[in-house]
Amino acid sequence: MDRLQDALDYIEANLTGELSLAAVAGAACMSPFHFARTFRAQTGWTVMAYVQARRLTAAADRLLTGGDRLLDLAFAYGFESQATFTRAFKRKFAVPPGSLRRHSTDDWRILRTLPLVLDDRRIDGVTDMHEPKFVDLPAFQAAGLKGRFDHSTRRKIGDLWSRFNNLPHPLPGTKQDAAYGICSPPEAADGSFDYIAAVAVEDAAALPDDLVVIDIPAQHYAVFTHRIASDNISDGIEPIMQFIWKDWLPNSGYRYANTPDFELYGPRFDVETLSGDIDIYVPVEPDD
């Protein structure tokens, strides 16, 4: 929780400065990938959506209290032009900035985004989530189909699974006793992530050419078991993901190890009805 508050304080101190995802995550001493997931779980916002909302609110305050030119405000709060600033401002406050300055009413105040204040409340409906078990797994390879997603497009992961399940199974060179939904920290600092619908590799030489191969290193994992009963897997695992990133990890004495985490779909999960128990493996290391 303290790390996230450090990031919020950094945002407030730099509304007219450098506020990339990488910079904000650095203030929390986290990788952009880990920070983006934790921030959304804790606040309900994506990082850069919150940054823009705070910047627009600060710009609106300055419109009403000072004589700044719109172009100067646009550049001060990180917009590339007055036009992009005006469009974003109108989406948020329902009026363009010039109109707010000339005909201000109190209506805009209900649309402000005030600085977030963190508390220790648990997520509604998940206070009974089980604590994890801890396991050490050796390194292994997996292969499957990959897509790039972010928090706004995560529901499309189900489409990736549909494509994967429509491949001619069993896939040569792979084990078919379980499937893996592998979430891989990306190179980019925009909070997006690579997701691979995959199975374990048995014979790499026999793999079909259209499969993506990923190496999963030996790692210590916290393993959470979760029951899904939803026609969309992304919706079905959202409660446990919220619990892991908002409740459990910040208070666990561990930190995310920044290697792939994954969902394991084994014999306790019915792929026809998309229901049953899955295990979520989160790579962790002591938070010294």
Buried (B, 14 or more C-beta within 10 A) or exposed (E): EEBBBBBBEBBEEBBBEEBBBBBBBBBBEBBBBBBBBBBBBBBEBBBBBBBBBBBBBBBBEBBEEEEBEBEEBBBBBBBEEBEEBBEBBBEBBEBBBEEBBEEBEEEBEEBBBEEBEEEEEEBEEBEEBEEBEEEEBEEBBBBBBBBEBBBEEBBEBBEBBEEBEEBEEEBEBBBEEBBBBBBBBBEBBBBBBBBBBBBBBBEEEEBEEEBBBBEBEEBBBBBBBBEBEBEBBBEBBBBBBBBBBBBBBBEBEBBBBEBBBBBBBEEEBEEEEBBBBBBBBBBBEEEE
